Amino acid sequence: MNRIMLTCLEATKLTVQKSFRKLSFTEKLQLKMHHTVCHACRKFDAQNTFIDHAVRTYIESTEKNNELKLSDHRKKVISDAIHEV
């Protein structure tokens, strides 16, 4: 991704990845530029942010009540699967 303008597929990947890692300055700039011209990717970003917030809120509330527990192995499996995207 060393071009300035991203494809929608590249923008979507970065949108998902930013939930799990800090994007570089270049990646943030590329994503921002893509969002200025692509309404669909901008909408996807907003929806992804909403879902991330909802899931995090749910997990935090259930962890407080000891209702949700994942083993460290299961967390790693999920994390690895996400990073493959």
N, C-alpha and C positions, 0 to 999 in steps of 0.2 A: 504494500500500500504506500508506495513512495510517490504516487501521483497526487496532485492537489485535490481533484474532484473524485469522490468515491462513487462507486456504483451503489445501487440500492442494497444489494447483497452485502457488500462491505460495511455499509452504514448500519444495517440491521445487526450484523455481527458485533460491531463496536457498541451499539446500543445495549445489547445483551451483556457484553463483557464488562461494561462500566458498572454494572451491578455488583461485580465480583472483584474488580481490580481497578486501580487508578489508571486512567488513560494518560498517555504522554501528551505533552503540549501539542505536538503535531496532530495526533489522533483527535484531540478535542477540537482543534481548528478545522480539520477536515470534516468532522461530523457537523460542526456548526455551519460550515459553508454548504454542506449537502442539505441540511435542514432548511436553509434559506430558500432553496429552489424546489424542494420535494415535500409536498404536503403530506403524502402517504407515510413517509419515513418520520416526519415530525409527529404525526398522529400516533404512529407505532411507538415512538419514544415516550409520548405522554401516557399511552396505555400501559407500557412496560413499567414506567415509574409508578403508576397507580397500583399495579399488581404487586410490584416489589414491596411497596409500603404496606399493602393489605396483608401480604404473607408475613412480613416482619412483625407487624402488629399482632397477628394471630399467634405466631411463634412465641413472642414475648409474653403474651397473656397466658398461654398454655404452660410455658415453662415456669411461670410464677406459681401455678397451681399443680406443678408436677404432672401435668396431663400428657406431655409430649416428651419423649426421650428417644433419641437416636444414638446408637452405639457409635464410637469413634470410627469404626470400620465403615459403617453405613454412610456417615458424613463424608468420609474420604471418597467412597465410591460415587456419591452424588457430586461432590466437588470436581472429581476427575472427569466425570461425564459432561459437566457444564463447561469445563475448560477446553474440551475437545471441539466444542462448537466453533 
